Structure formats: C-alpha cells, structure tokens
Amino acid sequence: MASAPENTGSYTIKFASGEKMPLEMHKVRVVQKLNLPPIERRLEAIRDAGFNTFCLNTRDVFLDMLTDSGTNAMSDRQIGAMMCADDAYAGSQSFDKFQSAVEDVFGKKFLLPAHQGRACENIISQTFVKPGQIVPMNYHFTTTHAHIAVNGGHIEEILYDDALSISSTNPFKGNMDVSKLRKIIEENGVDKIAYIRMEASTNLIGGQPFSIANMREVRKVADEFGIILVLDASLIGENAYFVKKREAEFKDASVAEILRAFTDLSDIVYFSARKVSSSRGGGICSNDEELIDRMRELVPLYEGFFTYGGISVREIEAIAVGLRETLDESMISQSPSFIEYLVESLVADGIPMVTPPGGLGAHVDAMGFLPHIPQSEYPAGALAAAFYLISGVRGMERGTLSSVRDENGDDILSDVELLRLAMPRRVFTLSQVKYVEDRLKWLHKNRDLVGGLKFVQEPKILRFFSGKLAPIGDWPEKLTAKFREDFGESL
Ligand SMILES: *Cc1c(COP(=O)(O)O)cnc(C)c1O
C-alpha cells in the first residue's frame, strides 16, 4: 500500500483568504503550564530585578524569549533515544551514534566532544591562537571573543558596510568582505593570522546568514595563503534554510546538500549542541587528523573522556538525533517562518525592526522605537523592561548595556540598540506570537511614556547579566496606569 510522503517543506502556507501564515507542522504532547501575573505584580518583579530582564524569575514570566540556547523543544524521537543511552565511561555506543551523525550531516570523520560551544572555543583558541595573533571573522559571538582574548589574540570583524544598518534588503548581511580579509592578511603577514572564522546566522547582528558564494570566496583566500578556515556551525540549520530561500543556485538543493557545501569548505567545524534541542553538549570535527591531533589532548583535560566530553550520555543520544533532524526543512523552517511573520506584521504597522528577518529571534530597533531616549540612558534596556512590564514577555537587551566602559569610565556606545525576542524552535504557538505583536504595537502607540534607565549597581565584568538599574522618573508607574486604563481588569 502506498503511504503519504513525509512532509519536508516549509511552514508558511497560503490560506483561502489569500493571507500567508506559518502553520505548525507538529503537535504538542508534553506541555508546561505558563503563568501570566497581573501588571501590578510585573511592576514589582521588574523593580526587584533592577529593570534587568536577566534578573527576573520565570515564575513572573509569561513567554520567555530571552534566548534560544538550550530552550528549543525536543522531538519524540530525541526523547525516545535518550531512554536507550549507553552509560559507559569509555567506549560508549551512544558516542558511536553521535560520531556517525556528525559524519553523515557534516561529512567529517573525526569528532572531539565538548560540554558546550564555548568549550570548543576554549580548545580551538588554546591550540591555534598565539599572543598578538589576529582572528578575522564575519562577526564575533560573546564567548568567542572572550576565548580569543584570553589567549592573547584579537578579532577583526570584516562585514560589508551595510551589515549593521537596521533596515535592509541585503539577503546575506552575515557575508564576509573578502577584500578587507585580503587587506588584513597582506598588511599583517600570514603568520599573524591564527585562522579565519565564519559564524553561521551571525548571532549578535540579528541572526543574519552568509551565502555559499561568499564562503567559496573566503575559501579561495584561505587556500591562497594557507590559512585554516573554521566554521562556527551552532546556528547552521537556519543559515542553510536561508540559502535555500535566498541564494538562487540552491533553490532546488536539499538542506543536507547545502549543509555539506558549507562544511566541505571548512577545515574545522564546531558547534554548540544547546542550539540543536539539547541542554548541553558541543563538538569539534574535521577530516584533517593532524589538526584534530593538535587539539585532542585538551579534551580529557577540560571536558572528560573522548567518548563523552562532559556531556551526559542521554544528551549525546538527543544530539545525534537532533543533528539528523536539522536536515528536515519542515523542522528548521519553523522558527524563521514565525520570526518572519512577526517582523513583517510589525513593520507593516511602522515599528522599526531589523530586516530582512533572520534566524534566532525578532529584533526591535530601540533607537527607532524610543528616539527620545539617548544612548547614555540605555534605550534597548528600557524597551526590554517596558515590554516585560506591559506583556509579561521577557526579551534580551542587545545594546550599550551589553557593552563595556572605556578607560575613562565612559560607556562605549553600541553600534545598534536592539531588543531581541528569541523564538526557540517549536516552543511557542502562533496565538502567542500574535500576543507579542499586539502588545508591542500597543507599547509603540504609548512609547512617549517610556523613559530611560541608570545604573545603581554595576559589575565590572559582563555587567548585563547581573547589573541593577533604576528608571529615570516614574515612567513605569505611568505606563502601568495607562495599561489599566486601556485594558481594564484584563491581564
Ligand atoms: C550559543 C553560541 C555559542 C556558544 O555556545 P554555548 O553552548 O552557549 O557555550 C557559540 N557560537 C554561537 C554562534 C552561538 O550561537
């Protein structure tokens, strides 16, 4: 008997009304109850949190859109596989499955396991970065930057000039500017370059992808000068999905073929498995045994034995299945199609958003949303606090609060001031996304009520995680009163 072909397409379908909407291609079988406290409680909670969304407790949070790290939903197959884990210290069969998934998906024979993405960065930086060396990259991730700096290296970000403009039609804002790359190598000499790093779906600039055409150009330069090319594949699934949608040459290619095109162009691939529906894990892989041998000793030193690397065997099973599921377009398109839906509905209402929509989350331009708040009063932080207050939705500030001070104690103002609303995979429903849209539109209409923030307690390192702030003026109370006026007794 013939059976129906498995759905592998994208989530966005056409409704009879003519409207295009994302449709969930999964059903929910394990649920977690959510709590939406009244605005008066939310006002208390954000005050106790020092107007810093990192310091909120999830008891007070309705939709947690802080991050996609370790928060994606697991599939039934992943949970099933976790029950069959082989918990041997050495020679675990679970590791064999991890290794064969890496070989099938990334085409790399040798795998070093690590407890998460930044642990891979520790091993790679310790092995390949010498003091005074440079790592050219499309854009940094916070932990990448830190590990390269700890080893005495520094980074050079070589995006094209328009990559940081908020609204754009450039489909590949994550591309590396290859002429700048060449210039850096020629000016500093090959010996000064530790390796070249490409980050899929550049996290900090709005989940923006790079193209395969661009990666081929980068590869050419790497070959010409004999430099190692490292791919951070933590968010490669989304990047591959955007290539299929936006790079004409690959419109008929499968996600598997696109992924392989990226990894075949790389000497070393590493990834955080927290982004493939696991709460822990990562790995470094390559076909070059000599490169792997140079890193190998650090695995038992920092991570654990070669067949678990600090990851629980149950999670190793989940990662092996999760990696294979990355090849399913109907799975990896879920988050980008919800993000696109949200960004487009907000843009249509005149709300300034980072465009084109990327992976990871929807990014609101806080300087455009709150033009009356100077950067010295942290507009993105104020927007994150105000949005939590009026909705119970927790986003993350990505702006000057997440930056640092210079030697004179002045804030180094961030290039962009963003509120990131992360969209973990298969976690939220469309009505929840519509709630976010509705409340953000309401806040935009009432934006003049929102004021700035000032520090009252400022840690020296990574201040955005635990710093405490206070509102300038009594704007949270005014906003709360206006909410009650408009919504009555409603939550
Ligand atoms: C999350 C992430 C990392 C770090 O991974 P962890 O597992 O959180 O340590 C590195 N690079 C990118 C692009 C990421 O998104």
Ligand as a Chemical Component Dictionary entry (heavy atoms), coordinates in Angstrom:
data_LIG
# 
_chem_comp.id                   LIG 
_chem_comp.type                 NON-POLYMER 
_chem_comp.pdbx_formal_charge   0 
_chem_comp.three_letter_code    LIG 
# 
loop_
_chem_comp_atom.comp_id 
_chem_comp_atom.atom_id 
_chem_comp_atom.alt_atom_id 
_chem_comp_atom.type_symbol 
_chem_comp_atom.charge 
_chem_comp_atom.model_Cartn_x 
_chem_comp_atom.model_Cartn_y 
_chem_comp_atom.model_Cartn_z 
_chem_comp_atom.pdbx_ordinal 
LIG C1 C1 C 0 25.476 29.791 21.551 1  
LIG C2 C2 C 0 26.596 30.031 20.667 2  
LIG C3 C3 C 0 27.918 29.739 21.057 3  
LIG C4 C4 C 0 28.277 29.255 22.462 4  
LIG O1 O1 O 0 27.692 28.042 22.758 5  
LIG P1 P1 P 0 27.346 27.589 24.278 6  
LIG O2 O2 O 0 26.878 26.185 24.131 7  
LIG O3 O3 O 0 26.294 28.533 24.799 8  
LIG O4 O4 O 0 28.609 27.692 25.068 9  
LIG C5 C5 C 0 28.926 29.963 20.144 10 
LIG N1 N1 N 0 28.652 30.445 18.915 11 
LIG C6 C6 C 0 27.403 30.748 18.513 12 
LIG C7 C7 C 0 27.160 31.278 17.149 13 
LIG C8 C8 C 0 26.333 30.563 19.366 14 
LIG O5 O5 O 0 25.089 30.888 18.960 15 
# 
loop_
_chem_comp_bond.comp_id 
_chem_comp_bond.atom_id_1 
_chem_comp_bond.atom_id_2 
_chem_comp_bond.value_order 
_chem_comp_bond.pdbx_ordinal 
LIG C1 C2 SING 1  
LIG C2 C3 SING 2  
LIG C2 C8 DOUB 3  
LIG C3 C4 SING 4  
LIG C3 C5 DOUB 5  
LIG C4 O1 SING 6  
LIG O1 P1 SING 7  
LIG P1 O2 DOUB 8  
LIG P1 O3 SING 9  
LIG P1 O4 SING 10 
LIG C5 N1 SING 11 
LIG N1 C6 DOUB 12 
LIG C6 C7 SING 13 
LIG C6 C8 SING 14 
LIG C8 O5 SING 15 
# 
